[in-house]
Amino acid sequence: MSAVAMFGAASASAATFQVWNGSSWGDGTTHFVGTTTASYFGNSLPCSSADFTVVVTSGVARITAVSFGGSAACAAIVPRGLPWKVSITATSGTGGTLTIGDTASTTTNVGGVNVFIPAPLNANCPSAAGRAPLPNVAMTNGSSSTVASIQFSGTLGGCAVASTAPTHLRTTGYPAARVIP
C-alpha cells in the first residue's frame, strides 16, 4: 500500500518541497504512481496501481488523495485523515528522507496515517481510530525536471506496507517533485 504516504509538513530545518511546473520549480500538484503491497499477520494484498496526489504550497507538501487499483480489494482501501503530512528528517543534495507526521509542528514520532484495508485482510492500520507515522520514506530525484521516485516500507500497527519494485512510486507522466535542503 503505500506511502500511504509521502509528503507534508515543514520540518525544523529549512528544507522545502517543490514541483516542476514545466518551466520552473515551485508550488503545484503532482502524482506519485506505482505499485504497493500491504500485509496483515502474514496475509498479503498486492496492489498493481497506486496514486498519491501531492499538493505543494509554500514549500509544504501534503498528500491530499490516495487511491489503489488492480483488484476490488485494492480499490476498496480507505485512506483516513487526509491530508497526510510529512516531516523532513534528513536531506542530501536535492533528495531527502521523508517521514509522515500528524501536523507540521509534531516530531516524526507523532503519527498521521490511518487506513482500512478490506477483505481479504479486514485490517485497520494501525487501529480503528489510531494514527501512526510511516518512517524512513526515501525520495530520490535529480536537480532537473526528471522523474522523482519514492521507496518505502514500514509498519502501521499489525500491518506492513511497502512500495514494490520495479516501479515503487514515481512521478512519471506528471510534474516532478524534489526536496531542497
C-alpha positions as CSV (number, residue, x, y, z in Angstrom):
1,M,0.0,0.0,0.0
2,S,1.9,2.8,0.1
3,A,3.2,5.6,1.1
4,V,0.2,5.8,2.5
5,A,2.3,8.2,2.5
6,M,4.7,10.7,1.4
7,F,4.5,14.4,1.6
8,G,3.6,17.0,4.1
9,A,4.7,19.4,6.7
10,A,7.6,21.7,7.0
11,S,10.4,20.5,9.2
12,A,12.6,22.1,11.8
13,S,15.1,22.5,9.0
14,A,14.9,25.0,6.2
15,A,14.2,22.2,3.6
16,T,11.3,22.7,1.3
17,F,9.3,20.7,-1.3
18,Q,9.0,21.9,-4.9
19,V,7.1,20.7,-8.0
20,W,8.2,21.3,-11.6
21,N,5.5,23.4,-13.4
22,G,7.0,23.0,-16.9
23,S,9.4,25.9,-16.7
24,S,10.4,26.4,-13.1
25,W,10.3,24.8,-9.6
26,G,7.7,26.0,-7.0
27,D,4.2,25.3,-5.8
28,G,2.0,22.8,-7.6
29,T,0.4,19.4,-7.7
30,T,1.9,16.1,-8.8
31,H,1.1,12.4,-8.5
32,F,3.2,9.6,-7.3
33,V,2.1,6.4,-9.0
34,G,3.3,2.8,-8.8
35,T,2.8,-0.5,-7.1
36,T,2.4,-1.3,-3.4
37,T,1.6,-4.1,-1.1
38,A,0.1,-4.4,2.3
39,S,0.1,-7.4,4.7
40,Y,-1.7,-8.2,7.9
41,F,-0.3,-11.0,10.1
42,G,1.3,-12.7,7.0
43,N,-1.6,-12.3,4.6
44,S,-0.6,-10.1,1.7
45,L,-2.6,-7.8,-0.6
46,P,-0.5,-6.6,-3.6
47,C,-1.9,-3.6,-5.5
48,S,-0.7,-3.2,-9.1
49,S,-1.6,0.5,-9.1
50,A,-1.4,3.3,-6.5
51,D,-1.8,7.0,-7.0
52,F,-0.9,9.6,-4.3
53,T,-1.9,13.2,-5.1
54,V,0.7,15.6,-3.6
55,V,0.0,19.3,-3.4
56,V,2.9,21.7,-2.6
57,T,2.1,25.1,-1.2
58,S,4.8,27.5,0.0
59,G,7.3,24.6,0.2
60,V,5.0,22.4,2.3
61,A,3.7,19.2,0.7
62,R,0.6,17.2,1.7
63,I,-0.9,14.0,0.3
64,T,-4.5,15.1,-0.4
65,A,-5.8,12.0,-2.1
66,V,-4.8,8.3,-2.3
67,S,-6.3,5.5,-4.5
68,F,-5.3,1.9,-5.2
69,G,-6.2,-0.5,-8.0
70,G,-5.5,-3.8,-9.5
71,S,-8.3,-5.7,-7.6
72,A,-11.6,-5.0,-6.0
73,A,-9.9,-5.2,-2.6
74,C,-7.2,-2.6,-3.6
75,A,-9.9,-0.3,-5.0
76,A,-11.8,-0.5,-1.7
77,I,-8.9,0.6,0.6
78,V,-9.9,3.6,2.6
79,P,-7.3,6.2,3.5
80,R,-8.4,8.2,6.6
81,G,-7.5,11.6,7.9
82,L,-6.2,13.2,4.7
83,P,-4.3,15.3,4.1
84,W,-1.3,13.4,5.4
85,K,1.7,15.5,6.2
86,V,5.4,14.6,6.1
87,S,8.3,16.0,8.2
88,I,11.7,16.1,6.5
89,T,14.1,14.2,8.8
90,A,17.2,14.4,6.7
91,T,18.3,15.7,3.3
92,S,21.2,15.2,1.0
93,G,21.6,17.2,-2.2
94,T,18.2,17.5,-3.9
95,G,16.8,14.3,-2.4
96,G,15.8,13.6,1.1
97,T,14.5,11.1,3.6
98,L,10.9,11.9,4.5
99,T,8.7,10.9,7.4
100,I,4.9,11.1,7.6
101,G,3.8,13.1,10.6
102,D,0.4,14.2,12.0
103,T,0.9,18.0,11.8
104,A,3.6,20.5,10.8
105,S,4.5,21.1,14.4
106,T,5.0,17.5,15.5
107,T,8.1,15.4,15.6
108,T,8.4,12.3,13.3
109,N,7.4,10.1,16.2
110,V,3.8,11.5,16.2
111,G,1.5,9.7,13.8
112,G,-0.6,10.7,10.9
113,V,-1.5,7.7,8.8
114,N,-4.7,5.5,9.2
115,V,-6.1,3.2,6.5
116,F,-8.7,0.5,6.4
117,I,-7.8,-2.5,4.1
118,P,-10.9,-4.5,3.3
119,A,-11.3,-8.3,2.7
120,P,-9.3,-10.4,2.5
121,L,-7.3,-8.6,5.1
122,N,-10.1,-6.7,7.0
123,A,-7.5,-4.6,8.8
124,N,-7.5,-1.2,10.4
125,C,-3.9,0.1,10.2
126,P,-2.7,0.9,12.8
127,S,-6.1,0.5,14.6
128,A,-9.7,1.7,14.1
129,A,-9.1,5.2,15.5
130,G,-5.3,5.3,15.8
131,R,-2.8,7.2,13.6
132,A,0.8,6.3,13.2
133,P,3.9,7.6,11.4
134,L,5.4,5.8,8.4
135,P,9.1,6.4,8.9
136,N,12.0,6.3,6.5
137,V,10.2,7.2,3.3
138,A,13.1,7.8,0.9
139,M,12.7,10.2,-2.0
140,T,15.3,10.4,-4.7
141,N,15.4,12.8,-7.7
142,G,17.7,14.8,-9.9
143,S,18.1,18.6,-10.0
144,S,16.4,18.8,-13.3
145,S,12.7,18.1,-14.3
146,T,13.2,14.4,-14.4
147,V,11.3,11.7,-12.6
148,A,11.2,11.7,-8.8
149,S,11.0,8.3,-7.0
150,I,9.8,7.2,-3.6
151,Q,10.5,3.9,-1.8
152,F,9.1,3.0,1.5
153,S,8.3,0.1,3.8
154,G,7.1,0.2,7.3
155,T,4.5,-0.9,9.8
156,L,1.2,0.6,10.9
157,G,0.2,-1.5,13.9
158,G,-0.2,-5.1,12.8
159,C,0.0,-4.0,9.1
160,A,3.1,-3.9,7.0
161,V,3.1,-1.6,4.0
162,A,5.6,-1.1,1.2
163,S,6.1,0.2,-2.3
164,T,7.2,-2.6,-4.6
165,A,9.8,-3.0,-7.3
166,P,10.3,-2.3,-10.1
167,T,8.2,0.9,-10.2
168,H,7.9,1.9,-6.5
169,L,6.2,5.3,-6.7
170,R,7.2,7.7,-9.4
171,T,6.2,11.0,-10.9
172,T,6.4,9.6,-14.5
173,G,3.8,11.4,-16.7
174,Y,3.3,14.1,-14.0
175,P,5.4,17.1,-12.9
176,A,8.5,16.0,-11.0
177,A,9.0,16.9,-7.3
178,R,12.0,17.5,-5.2
179,V,13.2,18.4,-1.7
180,I,15.6,21.4,-1.4
181,P,17.7,21.3,1.8
